[in-house]
Amino acid sequence: MPDSSAPKIQPVTVLHNAAQQRFECRVGQHLCVADYRLADGVMALTHTEVHPSLQGRGIAAALIAAALDHARAQGLKIDPQCSYAATYMQRHPQTHSLRI
């Protein structure tokens, strides 16, 4: 029987905010972000932030997945400077080819 007290994972819409160099989504009143810096064909994922009340719902994973999908489509390599991004990439072998 599923644990009804576990947080519900709901799909989020992640947007690429190129002007702010981040991938973002809004959940309720909270803005969740995955920041990056782009230089010489490398996207350095520098910071991922999800409000503590929203953690455990797959939001950070959705942000990083969107960033990696974008990088792949644009022919960019990834430098996962953010510990969450590095861990995500370690857990998903299909992303290993994107690492610098």
Residue, then its C-alpha position, 0 to 999 in steps of 0.5 A: m500500500p502506498d504511503s499517503s504521507a509521502p509528498k506528491i510528485q507533480p509535473v512542473t513546467v521548466l522554462h529557460n530564462a537565458a537572460q538570467q542564465r538559469f532554468e526556472c519553475r514556479v511552484g506556488q509562490h516559490l521560484c525554483v532555479a538551476d543557475y548556469r554560466l556559459a563560456d566556450g561551449v561549456m555550460a557550468l551548472t553553478h547552483t540549484e535551489v528549491h525551497p525547503s518546503l518543496q524538496g523531495r518532489g523531483i523539482a531539482a531533478a526536473l530543473i537539471a534534466a531541462a538544463l541537460d536536455h538544452a545542453r545536448a540540443q545545443g551541442l554544449k558540454i557540462d561542468p557540474q559545479c553544483s553538488y546536486a547537478a554532479t550527483y544527478m549526472q552520476r546517477h544518470p549514465q545517459t548524461h555522462s557523455l555531456r561532461i567535460 
